[in-house]
Amino acid sequence: MGPLLDLGRRKTLDLDDVPFLDDNDSVHGVLPNFKAKIASNSSTGQFTDVTTDKLVKVLVLTTWKLILVTAVYALLSTVAAYVGPYLIEYFVDYLNKSSRSTKEGYILVLIFVIAQFIEGFSTRHLQFRSKQVGVRACSSLVATIYQKCLALSNQSRQSNSTGEMINVVSLDAECVGNFSRSMHDVWLLPVQIVLGMLILYSALGLAAFAALAATVLTMVANIPLGTIEQNYQEKTMTAKDARMRAMSEILCNLRILKLQGWDMIFLSKIKELRKVEMNWLKKNVYTSAMLLSVFFCAPAFVAMVTFGTCVLLGIPLETGKVLSALATFRQLQTPIHGLPDAVSMIIQTKVSLDRISSILCLEELPDAVTKLPRGTTDVSIEECLLGFLASKTVVYVTHHVEFLPSADVIMVLKDGKITQAGDYTEIVNSGEEFTELIVSHKDALSTMDMLEIPSSIGSSFDHNVSGSTPSIAETAGLAVTYGLSLSMLQGWAIAVLCSLENRMISVERILQYMTIPSEPPLIISESMPGCQWPTKGEIELRNLHVRFLNFICFV
């Protein structure tokens, strides 16, 4: 990546500058395995009986090696993250000693460095491999859904609009891919709580159980907010489907709306649907903000309950114990907030998988492949036309041009008329529009070979128990406590910047769309007639010529 980043700093990257994906990460590499797993787990070998459970099983079987690797990285990262909070008490005690062993100090520092290295290494690889799992799952689903949509029967197309299918591809498949970031949170939560409780019990004794109670209380407080957020998320998706369905129908019949002067009426309907969608979206964002507030307030609440219990029980609050407990509270911040979020992500993924499986189970237009003898349903259209039906007369009506070289006679239809006729060589050498179509098809195939579906990359606490000036040991312990979170903050900042860069692509596409020439406004203030118009009760039109687009004839 180093040379590529350096090249991108010096110039705008072209397609030829970007390295190719590995076959295991490309659609051509993962799709055959995905479809083979579906066929082996289906009684018919097709998508018609695919359920959500079967789809989950297929996704796991397709990516189980990466899932196992990410589980190991997740466990290493979790254990290494709690080494620092555990050693802070020993580090402060070491600095408070009158006679210090240099060897002991080096060992403590070495353990700190090794633990931070393991945490950083495993966390980075966990994020990368988890994203890799998500990309493979999303790519497989998108390609499968796309192929399914091409084979749907007319009845299935009428019952499912284009907008709904677009939502399934762009939203639901991406949601399933994003679940890879949270797939280990459920089993990691007990591990993190057990590690945190062991450290707190060794430092604070029975007060650790107060910390556990405060942690559980905070998690319970998150559950209703997470449920409300999930409900708002489902309502938002339903409203989005309704708006996309209406927009798809309007765009397909835009010419009729323009000719009838119904464009503003239907625009108002779209605005009403968008208003409903925005209402649910605002509620969803407000609920997310409340969950985020609980996330940042949780460590302070747990610390207040724990240290208050120490005061009531007479447990001494020594500097090392306090700093160790504070660092542990910071580590527990993520699982406290993560459980409701993980549950919400599981529910969202379940909803998306249900929607995807419902699309895959739709009825398909029986084609030539389904008419072949039993046991030969795995052959392609090309094998069917050029093999089984080679001795038959076949009339093939298509927009695809890859089979044309094998045709005896090609007839090109345009505006309901036959504009060209002949074999493939004659059609190509004619130099007319159809030649441009064939050249464009070849260019598209060469481009698709290089492109792959990508899919579409954390209170300050200054406490002096004795009331005197903090010692070197206390200052060093406090620095270590907050230094442990620097790697997390760095990773978070990098992730935010990368996300911002990716989202700016959408802004650029919107700006590009806004530069497309639009129609004149419905009302031109400079051309408005006077308030007394018309003075007579008749309208006379002279030499009026109108047309819908610039390149069509006047009427």
Buried (B, 14 or more C-beta within 10 A) or exposed (E): EEEEEEBEEEEEEEEEEEEEBEEEBBBEBBBEBBBBBBBEBBEEBBBEBBBBEBBBBBBEBBBEEBBEBBBEBBBBBBBBBBBBBBBBBBBBBBBBEEEEEEEEBEEBEEBBEEBBEBBBBBBBBBBEBBBBBBBBBBBBBBBBBBEBBEBBEEEBBEEBBBBBBBBBBBBBBBBBBBBBBBBBBBEBBEBBBEBBBBBBBEBBBEBBBBBBBBBEBBBEBBEEBBBBBBBBBBBBBEBBBBBBBBBBBBEEEEEEBEEEEBBEEBEEEEEEBBEBBEBBBEBBEEBBEEBEEBBEEBBEBBBEBBBEBBEEEEBEBBBBBBBBBBBBBBBBBBBBBBBBBBBBBBBBBBBBBEBBBBBBBBEBEEEBBEEBEEEEBEEEBEBBBEEBBEEEEBEBEEEEBEBBEEBEEBEBEEEEEEEBEBEBEEBBEBEBEBBEBBEEBEEEEEEEEEBBBEBEEBEEBEEEEEEEEBBEBBBBBBEBBBBBBEBBEEBEEEEEEEEEEEEEEEEEEEEEEEEEEEEEEEEEEEEEEEEEEEEEEEEEEEEEEEEEEEEEEEE
